[in-house]
Amino acid sequence: MPSTRPTREGAAARGRRRLRARRWAGWLFALPALAFYGIFNFYPVLLSIQYSFYDWDGIGASTWVGLKNYTAVFTDSEQFSSLLHAFYLILFFTVLPVTLALITASVLRQIEGRFTGALARTLLFLPQIIPGAAAGVAWTWMYSENGVVNQTLRAVGLDDLARPWLGDFTWALTAVGFIGTWLSTGLCTMLLLSGIGKIDNSLYEAARIDGAGPIRQFLAVTLPGLRNEIGVCVTITIIAALASFDVVYLATQGGPGTQTMVPGVAVYTLAFNDSRLGAASALAVVLALIVIAVVAPLQRLFREK
């Protein structure tokens, strides 16, 4: 009786060849996107790393300085303070928006399907369709001496609190931070609302049967069910805080003095105003490493178990 083993081995070999062909076909489809990514993203990153070891004005000859530019990031008061300001903005870009979004999403869940709920979701999402640069300009007007913020304070009898917020050395960074809160809260609310929608209603019903009130339901059902969505919100907003540029540049350009200087604006200033491309590249590389160092553990923390 003829053996069927060679036939089976041949079929297995043909199957492996087809699998390899499919894999190569996938890479061919992805090749144009990979080429664009390599040229416009990965290659500039490599150039920035290279420039960070040189003292270069962008035009003339460059001079090798080793780690001097990296040392300056932590010893130069302006550059180091920009990093501290970025971490301070996390409070306004991440902590406040995520907290407000959790509360707002829980409230909107109770009025889901009603006209007021739809209107609230629309109003909350509106800031997301406004570019950050436009938001920075608009809030500059609102924070001015005769802007909406000061007019509101005077209208309620708080004249002593009125001030040119973005020109105040004490309050300028906080004022910029609230712009980030306004921009981030709507996005976080929409993400958390979509997460609440996938939580099984039977869990809430069981909690109510057990006598859990709204707060207990929020802590025992909503928060655990939103683990992944909270992780996405925290990741996006922390990156926005650490890498902020457009809002700060259009609102204050890092002023008054350097009170609102953040790494993104500092990189721009060093490169295009001071013609110190090496120092700007070093600060950009340090910022990228800080973002990775902050975000990577968060991804592990919020990973679903």
C-alpha positions in Angstrom: 0.0 0.0 0.0 1.6 3.4 -1.0 2.7 5.7 1.8 0.8 8.9 2.3 3.6 10.5 4.3 5.3 12.3 1.4 1.9 13.7 0.3 1.3 15.0 3.8 4.8 16.5 4.0 4.3 18.2 0.7 1.0 19.7 1.7 2.5 21.0 4.9 5.4 22.6 3.0 3.0 24.2 0.6 1.0 25.5 3.5 4.2 27.1 5.0 5.0 28.7 1.7 1.6 30.2 1.4 1.8 31.5 5.0 5.2 33.1 4.2 3.8 34.6 1.0 0.9 36.2 3.0 3.3 37.6 5.5 5.4 39.2 2.8 2.3 40.5 1.1 1.4 42.2 4.4 4.8 43.8 4.6 4.5 45.0 1.0 1.2 46.7 1.8 2.8 48.4 4.9 6.0 49.4 3.1 4.8 52.8 1.9 3.6 53.8 5.4 6.8 52.5 6.9 8.9 54.5 4.4 7.0 57.7 5.2 7.4 57.0 8.9 11.1 56.3 8.5 11.8 59.4 6.5 9.7 61.9 8.4 9.7 60.5 11.9 12.5 58.0 12.6 15.2 59.7 10.6 14.7 63.2 12.2 14.9 61.5 15.6 18.3 60.0 14.7 19.4 63.4 13.5 18.3 65.1 16.7 20.3 62.5 18.7 23.3 63.2 16.5 23.0 67.0 16.8 22.6 66.8 20.6 26.4 66.0 20.9 27.4 69.1 18.9 27.5 72.9 19.4 25.9 74.0 16.1 24.1 77.1 15.0 22.4 75.4 12.0 24.6 77.0 9.4 28.3 77.1 10.1 30.6 74.3 11.2 29.7 72.2 14.2 31.9 71.5 17.2 31.8 68.2 19.2 30.9 68.9 22.8 30.0 65.4 24.0 27.5 65.4 26.9 27.8 69.1 27.5 24.4 69.9 26.1 22.8 67.1 28.2 24.5 68.5 31.3 23.1 71.9 30.6 19.6 70.6 30.5 19.9 69.9 34.3 22.3 72.7 35.3 20.9 75.6 33.2 18.1 77.1 35.3 15.8 78.0 32.4 16.0 74.5 30.8 15.6 72.7 34.1 12.7 74.9 35.3 10.9 74.2 32.0 10.9 70.5 32.9 9.5 71.3 36.3 6.8 73.4 34.8 5.8 70.5 32.5 5.4 68.2 35.5 3.3 70.9 37.2 1.0 71.1 34.2 0.2 67.4 34.7 -2.0 68.5 37.6 -4.1 70.5 35.1 -3.8 68.5 32.0 -4.3 65.1 33.7 -5.4 65.0 37.3 -8.2 67.6 37.1 -9.6 66.6 33.7 -9.7 62.8 34.5 -11.3 63.5 37.9 -13.9 65.9 36.4 -14.5 63.5 33.5 -15.2 60.6 35.9 -17.7 62.7 37.8 -19.3 64.1 34.6 -19.5 60.7 32.8 -21.2 59.1 35.9 -23.8 61.9 36.0 -24.4 61.8 32.2 -24.9 58.0 32.5 -27.9 58.8 34.7 -29.5 61.1 32.1 -28.5 59.0 29.1 -31.0 59.3 26.2 -32.4 62.6 27.3 -32.1 65.8 25.4 -30.1 67.4 28.2 -27.6 64.5 28.2 -27.1 64.9 24.4 -26.6 68.6 24.7 -24.1 68.2 27.6 -22.1 65.7 25.6 -22.0 68.1 22.6 -20.9 71.0 24.7 -18.2 69.0 26.4 -16.8 67.8 23.1 -16.7 71.2 21.4 -13.2 72.1 22.7 -11.9 69.1 20.9 -12.7 70.6 17.5 -10.9 73.8 18.3 -7.1 73.8 17.6 -4.9 74.4 20.6 -3.5 77.5 19.0 -6.9 79.0 18.6 -7.7 78.1 22.2 -4.6 79.8 23.3 -5.5 83.0 21.5 -9.1 82.9 22.8 -8.1 82.4 26.4 -5.5 85.2 26.1 -8.4 87.6 25.5 -10.5 86.0 28.3 -7.5 86.4 30.8 -6.8 90.0 29.8 -7.3 92.9 32.2 -10.8 93.5 30.9 -11.5 90.0 29.8 -14.4 87.7 30.7 -12.6 86.2 33.7 -11.9 89.5 35.4 -15.3 90.9 34.5 -17.0 87.9 36.1 -14.9 88.3 39.2 -15.8 92.0 39.5 -19.5 91.2 38.9 -19.6 88.9 41.9 -17.7 91.3 44.1 -14.2 89.7 43.9 -12.4 92.8 42.6 -9.3 92.0 44.6 -8.8 88.8 42.7 -8.9 90.4 39.2 -5.5 90.7 37.6 -3.8 90.2 34.2 -3.5 86.5 34.7 -1.1 85.6 32.0 1.2 88.5 32.9 1.2 87.7 36.6 4.5 86.0 37.7 2.6 84.0 40.4 -0.5 82.9 38.5 0.6 82.7 34.9 1.5 79.0 34.8 -1.7 78.1 36.7 -3.8 80.1 34.3 -2.2 78.3 31.3 -2.9 75.0 33.1 -6.6 75.7 33.3 -6.6 76.1 29.5 -5.3 72.6 29.4 -8.0 71.5 31.8 -10.7 73.0 29.5 -9.2 71.3 26.4 -8.7 67.8 28.0 -11.9 67.4 30.1 -14.3 66.9 27.1 -12.1 64.2 25.5 -11.7 62.3 28.7 -15.4 62.5 29.3 -16.3 61.1 25.9 -13.8 58.2 26.4 -15.1 57.4 29.8 -18.7 57.6 28.6 -17.9 55.0 25.9 -16.4 52.8 28.6 -19.4 53.1 30.9 -21.6 52.1 28.0 -19.9 48.7 27.8 -20.3 47.9 31.6 -23.1 45.4 32.1 -26.1 47.0 33.6 -26.7 43.8 35.7 -23.7 44.8 37.8 -25.4 48.1 38.7 -28.6 46.3 39.4 -26.9 43.8 41.6 -25.2 46.6 43.5 -28.5 48.4 44.0 -30.1 45.2 45.3 -27.2 44.9 47.8 -28.0 48.4 49.0 -25.2 50.3 47.3 -25.8 54.0 46.8 -24.5 56.0 43.8 -21.1 56.6 45.4 -20.6 52.9 46.3 -21.7 51.9 42.8 -19.2 54.4 41.4 -16.4 52.9 43.5 -17.3 49.2 43.2 -18.6 49.0 39.6 -17.7 52.1 37.5 -14.1 52.6 38.4 -13.0 49.0 37.9 -14.9 48.8 34.7 -13.1 51.9 33.3 -9.6 50.7 34.0 -8.5 50.7 30.4 -10.3 53.9 29.5 -8.7 55.7 32.5 -5.4 54.4 31.3 -5.9 55.9 27.8 -7.0 59.2 29.3 -4.0 59.4 31.6 -1.6 58.5 28.9 -2.9 61.0 26.4 -3.1 63.9 28.8 0.3 63.3 30.4 1.9 63.3 27.0 0.0 66.5 26.2 1.2 68.1 29.4 4.9 67.2 29.0 5.0 68.0 25.3 2.7 71.1 25.4 3.7 73.8 22.9 0.9 75.5 20.9 -1.3 76.6 23.9 1.7 77.9 25.9 3.4 79.6 22.9 0.3 81.4 21.7 -0.8 82.4 25.2 2.5 83.5 26.8 5.5 82.5 24.7 7.0 81.3 28.0 6.5 84.6 29.8 6.3 86.6 31.9 10.0 86.1 32.2 10.3 82.3 32.1 7.4 81.5 34.5 5.5 79.5 31.8 8.5 78.2 29.9 7.9 74.5 29.1 10.2 72.1 27.2 8.4 72.5 23.9 8.7 76.3 23.9 12.3 76.1 25.2 13.3 73.8 22.3 11.7 76.2 19.8 13.4 79.2 21.5 16.9 77.5 21.6 16.7 76.4 18.0 15.1 79.3 16.2 15.7 82.3 18.4 19.1 81.5 19.9 20.4 79.3 17.0 21.6 76.6 19.4 20.5 73.5 17.6 22.6 71.2 19.7 21.2 72.4 23.0 17.6 72.3 21.6 18.2 68.7 20.3 19.5 67.6 23.7 16.5 69.0 25.5 14.2 67.4 23.0 15.8 64.0 23.5 15.6 64.3 27.3 11.9 65.3 27.0 11.3 62.2 24.8 13.0 59.9 27.4 11.0 61.5 30.2 7.7 60.9 28.3 8.7 57.2 27.8 9.8 56.8 31.4 6.5 58.2 32.7 4.1 56.6 30.2 5.6 53.1 30.1 5.0 52.2 33.8 1.5 53.7 33.5 0.7 51.4 30.6 1.7 48.4 32.7 -0.3 49.8 35.7 -3.5 50.2 33.8 -3.2 46.9 31.8 -6.2 44.8 32.3 -5.7 41.7 34.5 
